[in-house]
Amino acid sequence: MRLLKAFFADNSGATAIEYGLIAALIGSVLVSALGAFSGSLQGVFTFIGDKLTVN
């Protein structure tokens, strides 16, 4: 019983889990932001590429 109470009172792994969740959240925001802006970014590069001439 004492071992079970000690297991539930131990918070040593909580910080690593929190950092993992924060990293996953940042990653998902980056992926969705890049997906949202990929069309307009491609349009900018196409516009620039069309304006460049080959000599």
N, CA, C and O of each residue as an XYZ file, in Angstrom:
220
protein
N       0.830     -1.196      0.000
C       0.000      0.000      0.000
C       0.871      1.256      0.000
O       0.567      2.233     -0.684
N       1.951      1.218      0.771
C       2.836      2.369      0.853
C       3.506      2.633     -0.501
O       3.716      3.786     -0.877
N       3.835      1.578     -1.221
C       4.447      1.716     -2.535
C       3.479      2.372     -3.526
O       3.886      3.189     -4.352
N       2.211      2.014     -3.437
C       1.196      2.601     -4.311
C       1.010      4.090     -4.025
O       0.863      4.885     -4.953
N       1.016      4.469     -2.753
C       0.900      5.887     -2.397
C       2.115      6.668     -2.884
O       1.978      7.797     -3.356
N       3.288      6.082     -2.774
C       4.502      6.748     -3.234
C       4.485      6.908     -4.753
O       4.958      7.917     -5.276
N       3.944      5.926     -5.456
C       3.858      6.015     -6.912
C       2.966      7.161     -7.349
O       3.328      7.906     -8.259
N       1.813      7.319     -6.725
C       0.892      8.387     -7.101
C       1.366      9.762     -6.631
O       0.952     10.774     -7.196
N       2.217      9.821     -5.616
C       2.726     11.101     -5.123
C       3.939     11.579     -5.910
O       4.318     12.746     -5.803
N       4.553     10.705     -6.696
C       5.766     11.065     -7.446
C       5.398     11.904     -8.667
O       4.612     11.464     -9.505
N       5.953     13.094     -8.772
C       5.683     14.011     -9.894
C       6.913     14.252    -10.750
O       6.954     15.237    -11.486
N       7.903     13.398    -10.680
C       9.167     13.662    -11.361
C       9.051     13.610    -12.878
O       9.828     14.288    -13.552
N       8.146     12.862    -13.442
C       8.004     12.783    -14.889
C       7.026     13.782    -15.473
O       6.864     13.841    -16.692
N       6.383     14.553    -14.647
C       5.359     15.484    -15.125
C       5.953     16.582    -15.991
O       5.328     16.993    -16.968
N       7.133     17.064    -15.663
C       7.740     18.145    -16.423
C       8.083     17.687    -17.837
O       7.862     18.428    -18.796
N       8.610     16.499    -17.976
C       8.957     15.982    -19.305
C       7.706     15.812    -20.154
O       7.728     16.097    -21.352
N       6.640     15.363    -19.562
C       5.383     15.204    -20.298
C       4.848     16.563    -20.728
O       4.354     16.708    -21.847
N       4.940     17.551    -19.860
C       4.472     18.894    -20.208
C       5.283     19.479    -21.358
O       4.720     20.081    -22.272
N       6.603     19.306    -21.317
C       7.439     19.793    -22.415
C       7.116     19.067    -23.716
O       7.133     19.673    -24.787
N       6.827     17.797    -23.629
C       6.440     17.044    -24.819
C       5.130     17.534    -25.402
O       4.994     17.635    -26.621
N       4.176     17.836    -24.557
C       2.893     18.364    -25.030
C       3.054     19.745    -25.657
O       2.419     20.045    -26.668
N       3.896     20.583    -25.066
C       4.133     21.912    -25.628
C       4.803     21.791    -26.992
O       4.431     22.505    -27.923
N       5.785     20.898    -27.126
C       6.468     20.700    -28.402
C       5.496     20.170    -29.459
O       5.560     20.585    -30.616
N       4.609     19.270    -29.078
C       3.619     18.744    -30.020
C       2.654     19.844    -30.461
O       2.277     19.903    -31.631
N       2.259     20.700    -29.549
C       1.362     21.812    -29.884
C       2.038     22.793    -30.841
O       1.425     23.230    -31.815
N       3.287     23.136    -30.570
C       4.014     24.049    -31.454
C       4.186     23.421    -32.832
O       4.043     24.106    -33.845
N       4.489     22.136    -32.880
C       4.646     21.454    -34.158
C       3.370     21.435    -34.968
O       3.398     21.657    -36.179
N       2.254     21.174    -34.317
C       0.986     21.141    -35.051
C       0.584     22.528    -35.543
O      -0.012     22.651    -36.613
N       0.899     23.567    -34.783
C       0.609     24.936    -35.224
C       1.473     25.285    -36.432
O       0.990     25.906    -37.378
N       2.746     24.892    -36.408
C       3.618     25.166    -37.553
C       3.149     24.446    -38.808
O       3.152     25.026    -39.894
N       2.752     23.208    -38.669
C       2.288     22.446    -39.835
C       1.025     23.065    -40.409
O       0.908     23.202    -41.627
N       0.089     23.439    -39.567
C      -1.154     24.029    -40.074
C      -0.911     25.420    -40.656
O      -1.554     25.785    -41.641
N       0.001     26.210    -40.075
C       0.298     27.544    -40.612
C       0.985     27.437    -41.964
O       0.669     28.196    -42.880
N       1.917     26.509    -42.098
C       2.578     26.341    -43.387
C       1.599     25.840    -44.442
O       1.708     26.210    -45.611
N       0.663     25.020    -44.052
C      -0.353     24.555    -44.994
C      -1.272     25.674    -45.428
O      -1.710     25.707    -46.578
N      -1.570     26.588    -44.528
C      -2.470     27.696    -44.859
C      -1.806     28.713    -45.771
O      -2.470     29.306    -46.621
N      -0.498     28.924    -45.605
C       0.197     29.947    -46.379
C       0.953     29.401    -47.576
O       1.611     30.166    -48.281
N       0.881     28.112    -47.825
C       1.676     27.538    -48.908
C       1.197     28.018    -50.279
O       2.018     28.204    -51.177
N      -0.095     28.221    -50.463
C      -0.619     28.694    -51.739
C      -0.157     30.097    -52.063
O       0.264     30.367    -53.188
N      -0.230     30.989    -51.101
C       0.190     32.362    -51.353
C       1.698     32.458    -51.512
O       2.181     33.268    -52.302
N       2.443     31.656    -50.783
C       3.895     31.655    -50.924
C       4.306     31.122    -52.289
O       5.243     31.634    -52.902
N       3.626     30.122    -52.752
C       3.907     29.594    -54.086
C       3.578     30.641    -55.147
O       4.287     30.746    -56.147
N       2.522     31.410    -54.944
C       2.171     32.482    -55.873
C       3.247     33.562    -55.936
O       3.534     34.089    -57.011
N       3.841     33.894    -54.799
C       4.908     34.891    -54.768
C       6.105     34.399    -55.561
O       6.659     35.146    -56.367
N       6.514     33.154    -55.348
C       7.665     32.625    -56.073
C       7.376     32.471    -57.568
O       8.271     32.660    -58.391
N       6.158     32.137    -57.917
C       5.794     32.052    -59.337
C       5.854     33.426    -59.983
O       6.344     33.559    -61.104
N       5.365     34.443    -59.297
C       5.406     35.815    -59.799
C       6.851     36.260    -60.015
O       7.183     36.829    -61.054
N       7.703     35.998    -59.031
C       9.114     36.386    -59.139
C       9.778     35.616    -60.268
O      10.554     36.186    -61.035
N       9.482     34.328    -60.379
C      10.061     33.514    -61.448
C       9.630     33.968    -62.824
O      10.412     33.901    -63.772
N       8.407     34.427    -62.949
C       7.916     34.931    -64.236
C       8.591     36.242    -64.626
O       8.775     36.507    -65.814
N       8.960     37.058    -63.659
C       9.593     38.352    -63.928
C      11.074     38.209    -64.268
O      11.645     39.109    -64.884
N      11.707     37.113    -63.887
C      13.122     36.909    -64.191
C      13.259     36.452    -65.630
O      12.465     35.656    -66.132
N      14.266     36.967    -66.267
C      14.511     36.560    -67.657
C      15.858     35.854    -67.745
O      16.782     36.158    -66.991
N      15.957     34.913    -68.672
C      17.192     34.188    -68.888
C      17.915     34.839    -70.058
O      17.325     35.017    -71.124
N      19.168     35.191    -69.879
C      19.939     35.827    -70.952
C      20.679     34.803    -71.758
O      21.383     35.154    -72.706
